[in-house]
C-alpha cells in the first residue's frame, strides 16, 4: 500500500464499524434518512434538531453519533438524521475543486429544506461544519441556500452550550467527579475557539475541564497517513499534545472532537480519546 498509494505502513488504517449508523437506526426502529424516535421529521414545535452524519462518525465511529442522538432525546429533542454524502473537505484539501463543488452542491440541496424550516443542523466533526461556514462561500458564491445552511449549522459543542445556556434544554447529569483533558480541533479553534467546548463539557457538576496547550495534532485528515508526511505528523503531535496525554492520570478522560485527532492520540499513546458527545452521554443519570 505504501508503494502503490503512498500510505505509510507505520500507522494502522481506521477500521470500519461492524454496524454503521444507518444499520443502528434501522434496528432501532427508525429508517434513514429520518430517525430517531417517532416521526422526528414531522415535528414542528421547535424541538427538532438535525444531526449531520459525517462519513467518519457514520461508518467508523457510529458510537459518537449514537451518543449524540441519545443525549438530544434525553433533553426532549426530536432528532432527524438526514441522508447526506461527504461535505467535500477531503476533495478540497487535495485540490479537487470541481469535485468538492459538486459535493457541496449535493450537501446544500439535502440540508436546505431543514435550514428553511428553522431546524438547527449539528455537526459532530468540526472540519465539516467549517466547510459550511467558510469554504462553501467560495465553492458556491452568492448561493442563498448555502448561506442558509451555514447559518443553521453549528458544532455539537456550540449547540449544547448555547441551548443549555438559554435554559431551552437540560439534562440530569450525574455528579461523578471527572477530570477532562480537552484537545481543540484546529478548525474549531480557528472559527469559534474552545469556550463552547469548555461550557458544554462542564455542564455535569463533577467535571473539571482543562485544555491542552497545543496546536494541530498533526494528522490533518489524510496527511498523517501519507508516507512522506508521517514523521512530520508525529513530530507536530510530540511538541505538546502527546506529552500532555502521556502525563494524564489513568482516570483522566481525554477529549477530542476531531476524528483525526482521536486517531493520532490512540496511535501514538495507546490512550483512547472520546468525543464530547460520548463524554456527556456517559454522564447522564441512569
Legacy VTK file of the C-alpha trace (Angstrom):
# vtk DataFile Version 3.0
C-alpha trace
ASCII
DATASET POLYDATA
POINTS 286 float
0.000 0.000 0.000
2.891 2.338 0.738
4.459 1.787 -2.665
1.227 1.937 -4.658
-0.817 4.508 -2.730
1.755 6.336 -0.651
0.045 5.301 2.608
2.514 4.655 5.410
2.888 1.148 6.766
3.792 2.631 10.160
0.237 3.583 11.033
-2.857 1.319 11.049
-5.779 2.470 8.964
-9.055 3.043 10.815
-11.361 0.043 10.699
-14.989 0.447 9.613
-17.504 -0.288 12.347
-19.295 -3.623 12.267
-22.612 -1.796 12.405
-22.738 1.622 10.721
-25.064 4.332 11.934
-27.676 3.597 9.264
-27.947 -0.026 10.426
-28.343 1.083 14.045
-31.118 3.461 13.066
-32.966 0.726 11.184
-32.535 -1.772 14.007
-33.789 0.781 16.476
-36.994 1.272 14.592
-36.187 4.308 12.521
-35.260 4.247 8.872
-32.781 6.590 7.302
-32.949 9.384 6.417
-35.184 10.347 9.311
-34.865 8.748 12.512
-34.758 8.550 15.718
-37.919 8.019 17.564
-41.362 8.763 16.422
-41.554 10.901 13.327
-38.946 13.464 14.238
-39.043 14.859 10.719
-42.704 15.778 11.134
-42.422 17.575 14.454
-42.939 21.310 14.119
-42.766 22.665 17.661
-39.218 23.978 17.561
-37.855 20.902 19.320
-36.232 19.305 16.295
-32.530 19.019 15.618
-30.778 17.596 12.560
-27.689 15.549 13.332
-25.217 15.571 10.441
-23.920 12.020 9.885
-20.422 12.759 8.590
-18.517 9.906 6.972
-16.208 9.298 9.936
-18.874 9.101 12.614
-21.403 7.310 10.428
-19.139 4.488 9.290
-16.084 4.333 11.560
-17.221 5.581 14.971
-21.038 5.433 14.976
-20.938 5.291 18.789
-20.294 9.038 18.674
-23.425 9.741 16.636
-25.463 7.324 18.741
-24.347 9.120 21.901
-25.463 12.434 20.405
-28.861 11.035 19.392
-29.449 9.633 22.869
-28.263 12.820 24.550
-30.578 15.007 22.470
-33.517 12.690 23.037
-32.873 12.784 26.781
-33.427 16.546 26.553
-36.742 16.069 24.766
-35.453 16.903 21.294
-36.629 15.060 18.198
-33.631 14.021 16.119
-33.538 13.991 12.336
-30.641 12.208 10.629
-30.619 13.397 7.000
-29.260 11.308 4.164
-26.129 13.092 3.006
-22.787 12.338 1.407
-19.371 13.822 2.130
-19.131 17.560 2.765
-16.252 17.809 0.277
-13.459 18.634 2.717
-11.114 15.786 1.654
-11.627 16.640 -2.012
-10.883 20.314 -1.499
-7.831 19.524 0.634
-6.384 17.583 -2.291
-7.102 20.296 -4.837
-10.076 18.615 -6.488
-12.118 21.796 -6.572
-14.717 20.741 -9.141
-15.489 17.536 -7.250
-15.610 19.449 -3.966
-18.056 21.913 -5.503
-20.295 19.042 -6.615
-20.191 17.573 -3.101
-21.047 20.965 -1.638
-23.969 21.334 -4.024
-25.355 17.930 -3.052
-24.942 18.678 0.651
-26.695 22.038 0.410
-29.544 20.534 -1.612
-30.016 17.865 1.074
-29.856 20.225 4.050
-31.524 23.382 2.753
-35.101 22.161 3.451
-34.132 21.679 7.097
-32.466 25.083 7.259
-35.509 26.703 5.644
-37.734 25.067 8.271
-35.621 26.543 11.057
-34.166 23.217 12.158
-30.679 23.573 13.664
-28.057 21.414 11.954
-25.484 19.969 14.335
-22.157 18.609 13.128
-20.069 16.188 15.157
-16.934 16.701 13.057
-15.617 20.297 13.267
-13.957 20.144 9.849
-17.341 19.513 8.206
-19.019 22.417 9.994
-16.186 24.728 8.995
-16.759 23.776 5.355
-20.286 25.159 5.570
-19.247 28.448 7.130
-16.057 29.086 5.176
-15.403 27.048 2.050
-18.973 26.846 0.753
-18.946 30.620 0.302
-16.052 30.063 -2.119
-17.405 26.921 -3.774
-20.981 28.225 -4.122
-20.593 32.013 -4.182
-23.744 34.038 -3.710
-25.888 30.951 -3.176
-28.656 31.787 -0.671
-29.297 28.128 0.150
-25.623 27.607 1.012
-25.724 30.693 3.235
-28.860 29.417 4.974
-27.246 26.043 5.660
-24.132 27.741 7.023
-26.253 29.913 9.302
-28.210 26.899 10.572
-25.135 24.768 11.229
-23.105 24.596 14.410
-20.681 22.270 16.107
-22.007 19.851 18.702
-20.251 21.809 21.453
-21.680 25.164 20.404
-25.206 23.781 20.081
-25.167 22.129 23.504
-23.575 25.107 25.246
-25.956 27.602 23.642
-29.147 25.643 24.224
-28.193 24.790 27.793
-27.178 28.390 28.442
-30.586 29.702 27.418
-32.357 27.092 29.502
-34.002 25.701 26.391
-32.764 22.188 27.116
-31.390 20.476 30.162
-30.061 17.153 31.325
-29.938 15.222 34.595
-26.219 14.553 34.751
-24.583 12.539 37.487
-22.270 14.230 39.973
-19.321 11.920 39.484
-16.025 13.819 39.533
-14.069 13.591 36.302
-11.000 15.433 35.057
-11.287 16.080 31.337
-8.271 16.890 29.205
-9.559 18.721 26.122
-7.742 18.980 22.799
-9.333 21.541 20.494
-9.694 20.784 16.788
-7.821 23.218 14.523
-10.866 24.327 12.538
-12.886 24.708 15.699
-10.187 26.733 17.430
-9.863 28.997 14.393
-13.613 29.593 13.981
-15.068 29.647 17.489
-12.346 28.809 19.979
-12.849 26.259 22.734
-15.081 28.260 25.090
-18.197 26.421 23.900
-16.488 23.066 24.307
-15.486 24.015 27.854
-19.016 25.155 28.661
-20.646 22.026 27.249
-18.259 19.614 28.924
-18.579 21.447 32.251
-22.370 21.027 32.404
-22.086 17.986 34.699
-21.268 19.390 38.139
-18.412 16.977 38.738
-16.499 17.776 35.564
-13.226 19.677 35.702
-12.177 20.671 32.189
-8.593 21.536 31.304
-7.363 22.398 27.828
-4.194 21.009 26.318
-1.958 23.912 25.346
-1.289 22.538 21.876
-1.794 23.406 18.253
-2.536 20.928 15.474
-2.462 17.238 16.384
-0.510 16.632 13.182
-2.951 14.314 11.431
-4.819 16.868 9.310
-7.064 14.276 7.699
-5.052 12.065 5.357
-1.806 13.996 5.920
-0.648 11.790 8.784
-1.346 8.626 6.807
0.828 9.667 3.886
4.249 8.045 3.993
6.061 11.258 3.104
4.360 13.148 5.950
4.148 10.516 8.677
7.267 11.623 10.543
6.265 15.286 10.365
2.789 14.402 11.605
4.150 12.698 14.707
6.727 15.428 15.309
3.949 18.010 15.410
1.992 15.975 17.940
5.080 15.377 20.069
5.588 19.096 20.619
2.814 19.355 23.240
-0.208 17.150 22.669
1.261 13.690 23.120
3.393 14.569 26.178
0.261 16.000 27.831
-1.716 12.844 27.089
1.043 10.600 28.419
1.241 12.689 31.591
-2.503 12.366 32.226
-3.627 10.137 35.063
-5.230 6.802 34.132
-8.643 8.058 35.259
-8.411 11.300 33.296
-10.691 11.475 30.261
-9.030 12.586 27.024
-11.490 14.550 24.880
-11.189 15.477 21.197
-13.995 16.293 18.765
-11.940 15.563 15.649
-11.783 12.015 14.301
-8.222 12.542 13.074
-7.183 13.911 16.462
-8.546 10.847 18.224
-6.761 8.575 15.751
-3.444 10.336 16.323
-3.764 10.109 20.097
-4.698 6.426 20.009
-1.892 5.506 17.609
0.872 7.387 19.405
-0.076 6.819 23.051
-2.461 3.885 23.214
-4.948 6.104 25.058
-8.497 6.395 23.825
-9.800 9.900 23.237
-13.539 10.496 23.472
-15.830 12.806 21.544
-17.685 15.370 23.716
-20.975 13.653 22.822
-19.707 10.398 24.309
-18.484 12.133 27.449
-21.795 13.881 28.094
-23.843 10.789 27.275
-21.799 8.796 29.786
-22.525 11.427 32.444
-26.302 11.120 32.169
-28.050 9.753 35.229
-29.248 6.230 34.580
LINES 1 287
286 0 1 2 3 4 5 6 7 8 9 10 11 12 13 14 15 16 17 18 19 20 21 22 23 24 25 26 27 28 29 30 31 32 33 34 35 36 37 38 39 40 41 42 43 44 45 46 47 48 49 50 51 52 53 54 55 56 57 58 59 60 61 62 63 64 65 66 67 68 69 70 71 72 73 74 75 76 77 78 79 80 81 82 83 84 85 86 87 88 89 90 91 92 93 94 95 96 97 98 99 100 101 102 103 104 105 106 107 108 109 110 111 112 113 114 115 116 117 118 119 120 121 122 123 124 125 126 127 128 129 130 131 132 133 134 135 136 137 138 139 140 141 142 143 144 145 146 147 148 149 150 151 152 153 154 155 156 157 158 159 160 161 162 163 164 165 166 167 168 169 170 171 172 173 174 175 176 177 178 179 180 181 182 183 184 185 186 187 188 189 190 191 192 193 194 195 196 197 198 199 200 201 202 203 204 205 206 207 208 209 210 211 212 213 214 215 216 217 218 219 220 221 222 223 224 225 226 227 228 229 230 231 232 233 234 235 236 237 238 239 240 241 242 243 244 245 246 247 248 249 250 251 252 253 254 255 256 257 258 259 260 261 262 263 264 265 266 267 268 269 270 271 272 273 274 275 276 277 278 279 280 281 282 283 284 285
